[in-house]
């Protein structure tokens, strides 16, 4: 049974989704929202993707959360809706599955699905964070835009109405995955705003990474892993990190916790909770150019602060091209030498 301790949390009347959206995510959203006739396109795609069929499937195979079923989850959702001053309350379903997962789907009326594997793993405050995360997705329209873009991508690949080749298509996929990863960071911020419990927000990522044995884990040590990940390795590891992440729709758990820590350390979280946040009645006045600049600043800041070997090399490229060439050449030379030695050893020969 899920119980929730009494705790006073700050409500944020009139808050805009821009308050929790990552700058890169927000830029894409503001751009798409500004397109003329976009709502008509969404309704058309919604019919193509059989949104109603999906909802009927969950009505028939899962348990709908309300005041009579999973009442504790219902209350957590109500709390999140009140804190973020949501105009509508998305439906929520509990699905029997050992997989630890939560997702938001649907265009006209997004709804949330939580698996029993996730519910069994998380405590009350962790579930509050998860539900707040999914509510953030629903309010930002992530399910709408992500579904639409992925559908258009499938059309371009199968019908060929867009002149894209293999590499161009891969670039589009990579861009969509990057946006999807940033939307997950936005959802994490919304979850933290709902729960206003930093420890619980980190525990969610600790549990998704390490399971139920959270008493054997350490908050600080877990976050330190992200620092080690960023600093460790050489150029090869930098490339491997990019390859590992390229087609991932979600950032890795350790890195998500670290990103949330950075948002808190920036002071933005405290400002929002303190009432200094953008209002949704001003959303129409937002300029795309301003959002593009904000996204560029965010990427530049991460780039400048990164300790990754590959990023450092690229960063230093602009400062001293010659030294970078020497460094890369030495790295490649050493790698080739090691490979050659291993091949010779494998053949029973000796390396020169």
SVG drawing of the C-alpha trace seen along z (x, -y; Angstrom):
<svg xmlns="http://www.w3.org/2000/svg" viewBox="-14 -39 75 57">
<polyline fill="none" stroke="black" stroke-width="0.4" points="0.0,0.0 1.3,-3.4 1.3,-6.0 2.2,-9.7 3.6,-11.8 2.0,-15.2 4.2,-18.0 3.5,-21.5 4.6,-22.1 4.6,-25.3 1.9,-25.8 2.7,-27.6 -0.4,-29.2 -0.3,-30.1 3.1,-28.5 4.1,-28.0 5.6,-24.8 8.6,-26.9 9.6,-27.0 10.7,-23.4 11.5,-22.8 15.2,-22.4 16.3,-25.2 16.9,-22.8 13.6,-21.1 11.8,-24.5 13.2,-25.8 11.7,-22.9 8.4,-23.2 8.0,-26.9 8.9,-26.5 6.3,-23.7 3.6,-25.6 4.1,-28.6 3.3,-26.7 0.1,-27.7 -2.4,-24.9 -0.4,-22.7 -3.5,-21.6 -5.2,-20.3 -2.1,-18.3 -2.1,-16.8 -5.7,-15.8 -5.1,-14.1 -2.1,-12.2 -4.0,-11.3 -6.5,-9.5 -3.8,-7.8 -2.1,-6.5 -5.3,-5.2 -5.1,-7.0 -8.6,-6.0 -7.6,-2.4 -4.7,-2.7 -6.9,-4.1 -9.4,-1.4 -6.7,1.2 -5.6,-0.1 -9.2,-0.4 -9.5,3.3 -6.1,4.6 -5.0,2.2 -6.5,0.6 -7.6,-3.0 -6.5,-5.2 -9.3,-7.1 -10.7,-7.7 -11.7,-4.0 -8.7,-2.3 -5.2,-3.0 -6.4,-5.9 -3.0,-6.8 -1.7,-7.2 -4.8,-9.2 -4.0,-11.5 -0.4,-11.9 -1.7,-12.9 -4.1,-15.4 -1.3,-17.0 0.9,-17.3 -2.0,-18.8 -2.6,-21.3 1.1,-22.3 1.6,-22.8 -1.8,-24.4 -2.7,-22.1 -5.9,-22.9 -6.8,-19.3 -6.0,-16.0 -4.7,-13.3 -6.0,-9.8 -3.6,-7.3 -3.5,-3.5 -1.6,-0.8 -0.3,1.9 0.7,5.4 4.3,5.7 7.6,6.5 9.3,3.9 10.1,0.7 8.5,-1.9 6.3,-4.9 5.2,-6.7 2.7,-9.3 1.0,-8.7 -1.8,-10.3 -2.4,-13.5 -5.8,-14.9 -6.0,-13.6 -2.6,-12.3 -2.7,-9.7 -0.1,-8.2 0.8,-4.6 2.7,-3.2 3.8,0.4 3.5,2.5 7.3,3.1 7.8,-0.6 5.2,-0.9 6.8,2.0 10.2,0.4 9.4,-3.2 8.3,-4.6 5.6,-7.4 7.8,-10.4 9.6,-8.7 6.3,-7.9 5.3,-11.5 8.4,-12.5 7.6,-10.0 4.0,-11.1 5.1,-14.7 7.6,-13.8 4.9,-12.3 2.5,-15.2 5.2,-17.5 5.4,-15.5 1.6,-15.7 1.5,-19.5 4.4,-20.2 2.9,-18.2 5.9,-15.9 3.8,-12.9 2.2,-15.0 5.3,-16.4 7.5,-13.3 4.8,-11.1 4.3,-13.5 7.9,-13.8 8.6,-10.1 5.6,-9.4 6.8,-11.9 10.2,-10.3 8.7,-6.9 6.9,-8.3 10.1,-9.9 11.9,-6.6 9.2,-4.3 7.6,-6.6 10.6,-8.8 8.6,-12.0 11.5,-13.8 14.9,-13.7 17.0,-12.1 19.6,-9.4 20.9,-7.0 23.3,-9.4 20.8,-12.2 18.1,-10.0 20.5,-9.0 21.2,-12.6 17.5,-13.3 17.1,-10.3 20.0,-11.5 18.5,-15.0 15.1,-13.6 16.8,-11.4 18.7,-14.4 15.4,-16.3 13.8,-13.3 16.6,-13.1 16.3,-16.8 12.5,-16.3 13.3,-13.7 15.4,-16.3 12.4,-18.6 10.2,-15.9 12.7,-15.4 12.5,-19.1 8.7,-19.0 8.9,-15.9 11.2,-17.8 8.8,-20.8 5.9,-18.5 7.7,-16.7 10.1,-19.4 12.2,-16.6 15.7,-16.5 16.7,-13.3 13.7,-11.5 14.4,-12.7 17.9,-11.3 16.7,-8.0 14.4,-7.4 17.5,-7.4 19.5,-5.4 16.8,-2.7 16.4,-2.6 20.1,-2.1 20.7,0.3 17.3,1.7 15.7,2.0 18.9,2.1 18.9,-1.6 20.2,-1.3 23.4,0.1 23.8,-2.9 25.0,-6.4 23.5,-9.7 26.9,-11.5 28.7,-8.5 26.1,-8.0 26.4,-11.6 30.1,-11.3 29.8,-8.5 28.6,-11.2 31.7,-13.3 33.9,-10.2 32.1,-9.4 32.7,-12.9 36.4,-13.0 37.5,-9.5 38.9,-8.0 40.7,-9.2 39.5,-10.2 38.3,-6.7 36.1,-6.7 34.7,-10.1 33.7,-8.6 32.2,-5.5 30.1,-7.7 28.6,-9.4 27.9,-6.0 26.3,-4.6 24.0,-7.6 23.3,-8.2 20.0,-6.2 18.9,-6.4 15.6,-8.2 16.4,-8.6 19.6,-9.9 21.3,-7.4 20.2,-7.3 23.4,-8.5 23.6,-11.4 20.0,-12.4 20.6,-12.7 23.7,-14.9 21.7,-17.1 19.1,-17.6 21.8,-18.6 23.2,-21.1 19.7,-22.7 19.4,-23.0 22.9,-24.4 22.2,-27.0 19.6,-28.5 16.8,-28.1 14.9,-25.5 14.9,-27.9 13.7,-30.8 10.8,-28.8 9.7,-27.5 10.1,-31.1 7.6,-32.3 9.9,-33.7 8.8,-31.7 7.3,-32.4 3.5,-32.6 1.5,-30.7 -0.5,-33.8 2.7,-35.2 3.5,-32.2 2.2,-33.8 4.7,-36.6 7.7,-34.3 10.1,-34.8 11.7,-31.8 15.0,-33.7 15.2,-34.1 14.7,-30.4 17.3,-29.5 19.8,-31.8 18.9,-30.2 19.5,-26.7 22.8,-27.8 23.9,-29.2 23.0,-25.9 24.9,-23.8 27.9,-26.2 27.9,-26.1 27.9,-22.3 30.6,-22.3 32.8,-24.7 32.4,-22.8 32.8,-19.3 35.9,-17.3 35.4,-14.7 38.6,-14.0 36.9,-14.3 35.2,-17.5 38.4,-19.0 40.1,-18.1 37.5,-19.8 37.4,-22.8 41.2,-23.2 41.1,-22.9 40.0,-26.5 42.8,-27.6 45.8,-25.6 45.2,-23.6 48.7,-22.4 48.8,-21.0 45.5,-19.2 46.8,-17.6 49.8,-16.4 47.6,-15.0 45.3,-13.2 48.2,-11.9 49.9,-10.6 46.6,-9.0 46.0,-7.4 49.6,-6.3 49.6,-4.7 46.4,-2.9 47.7,-1.6 50.9,-0.4 48.8,1.5 46.6,3.1 49.6,4.1 51.3,5.7 48.2,7.6 47.9,8.9 51.5,10.0 51.1,11.7 48.0,13.5 49.9,14.7 52.8,15.9 55.1,13.2 56.9,10.3 56.2,6.6 58.8,4.3"/>
</svg>
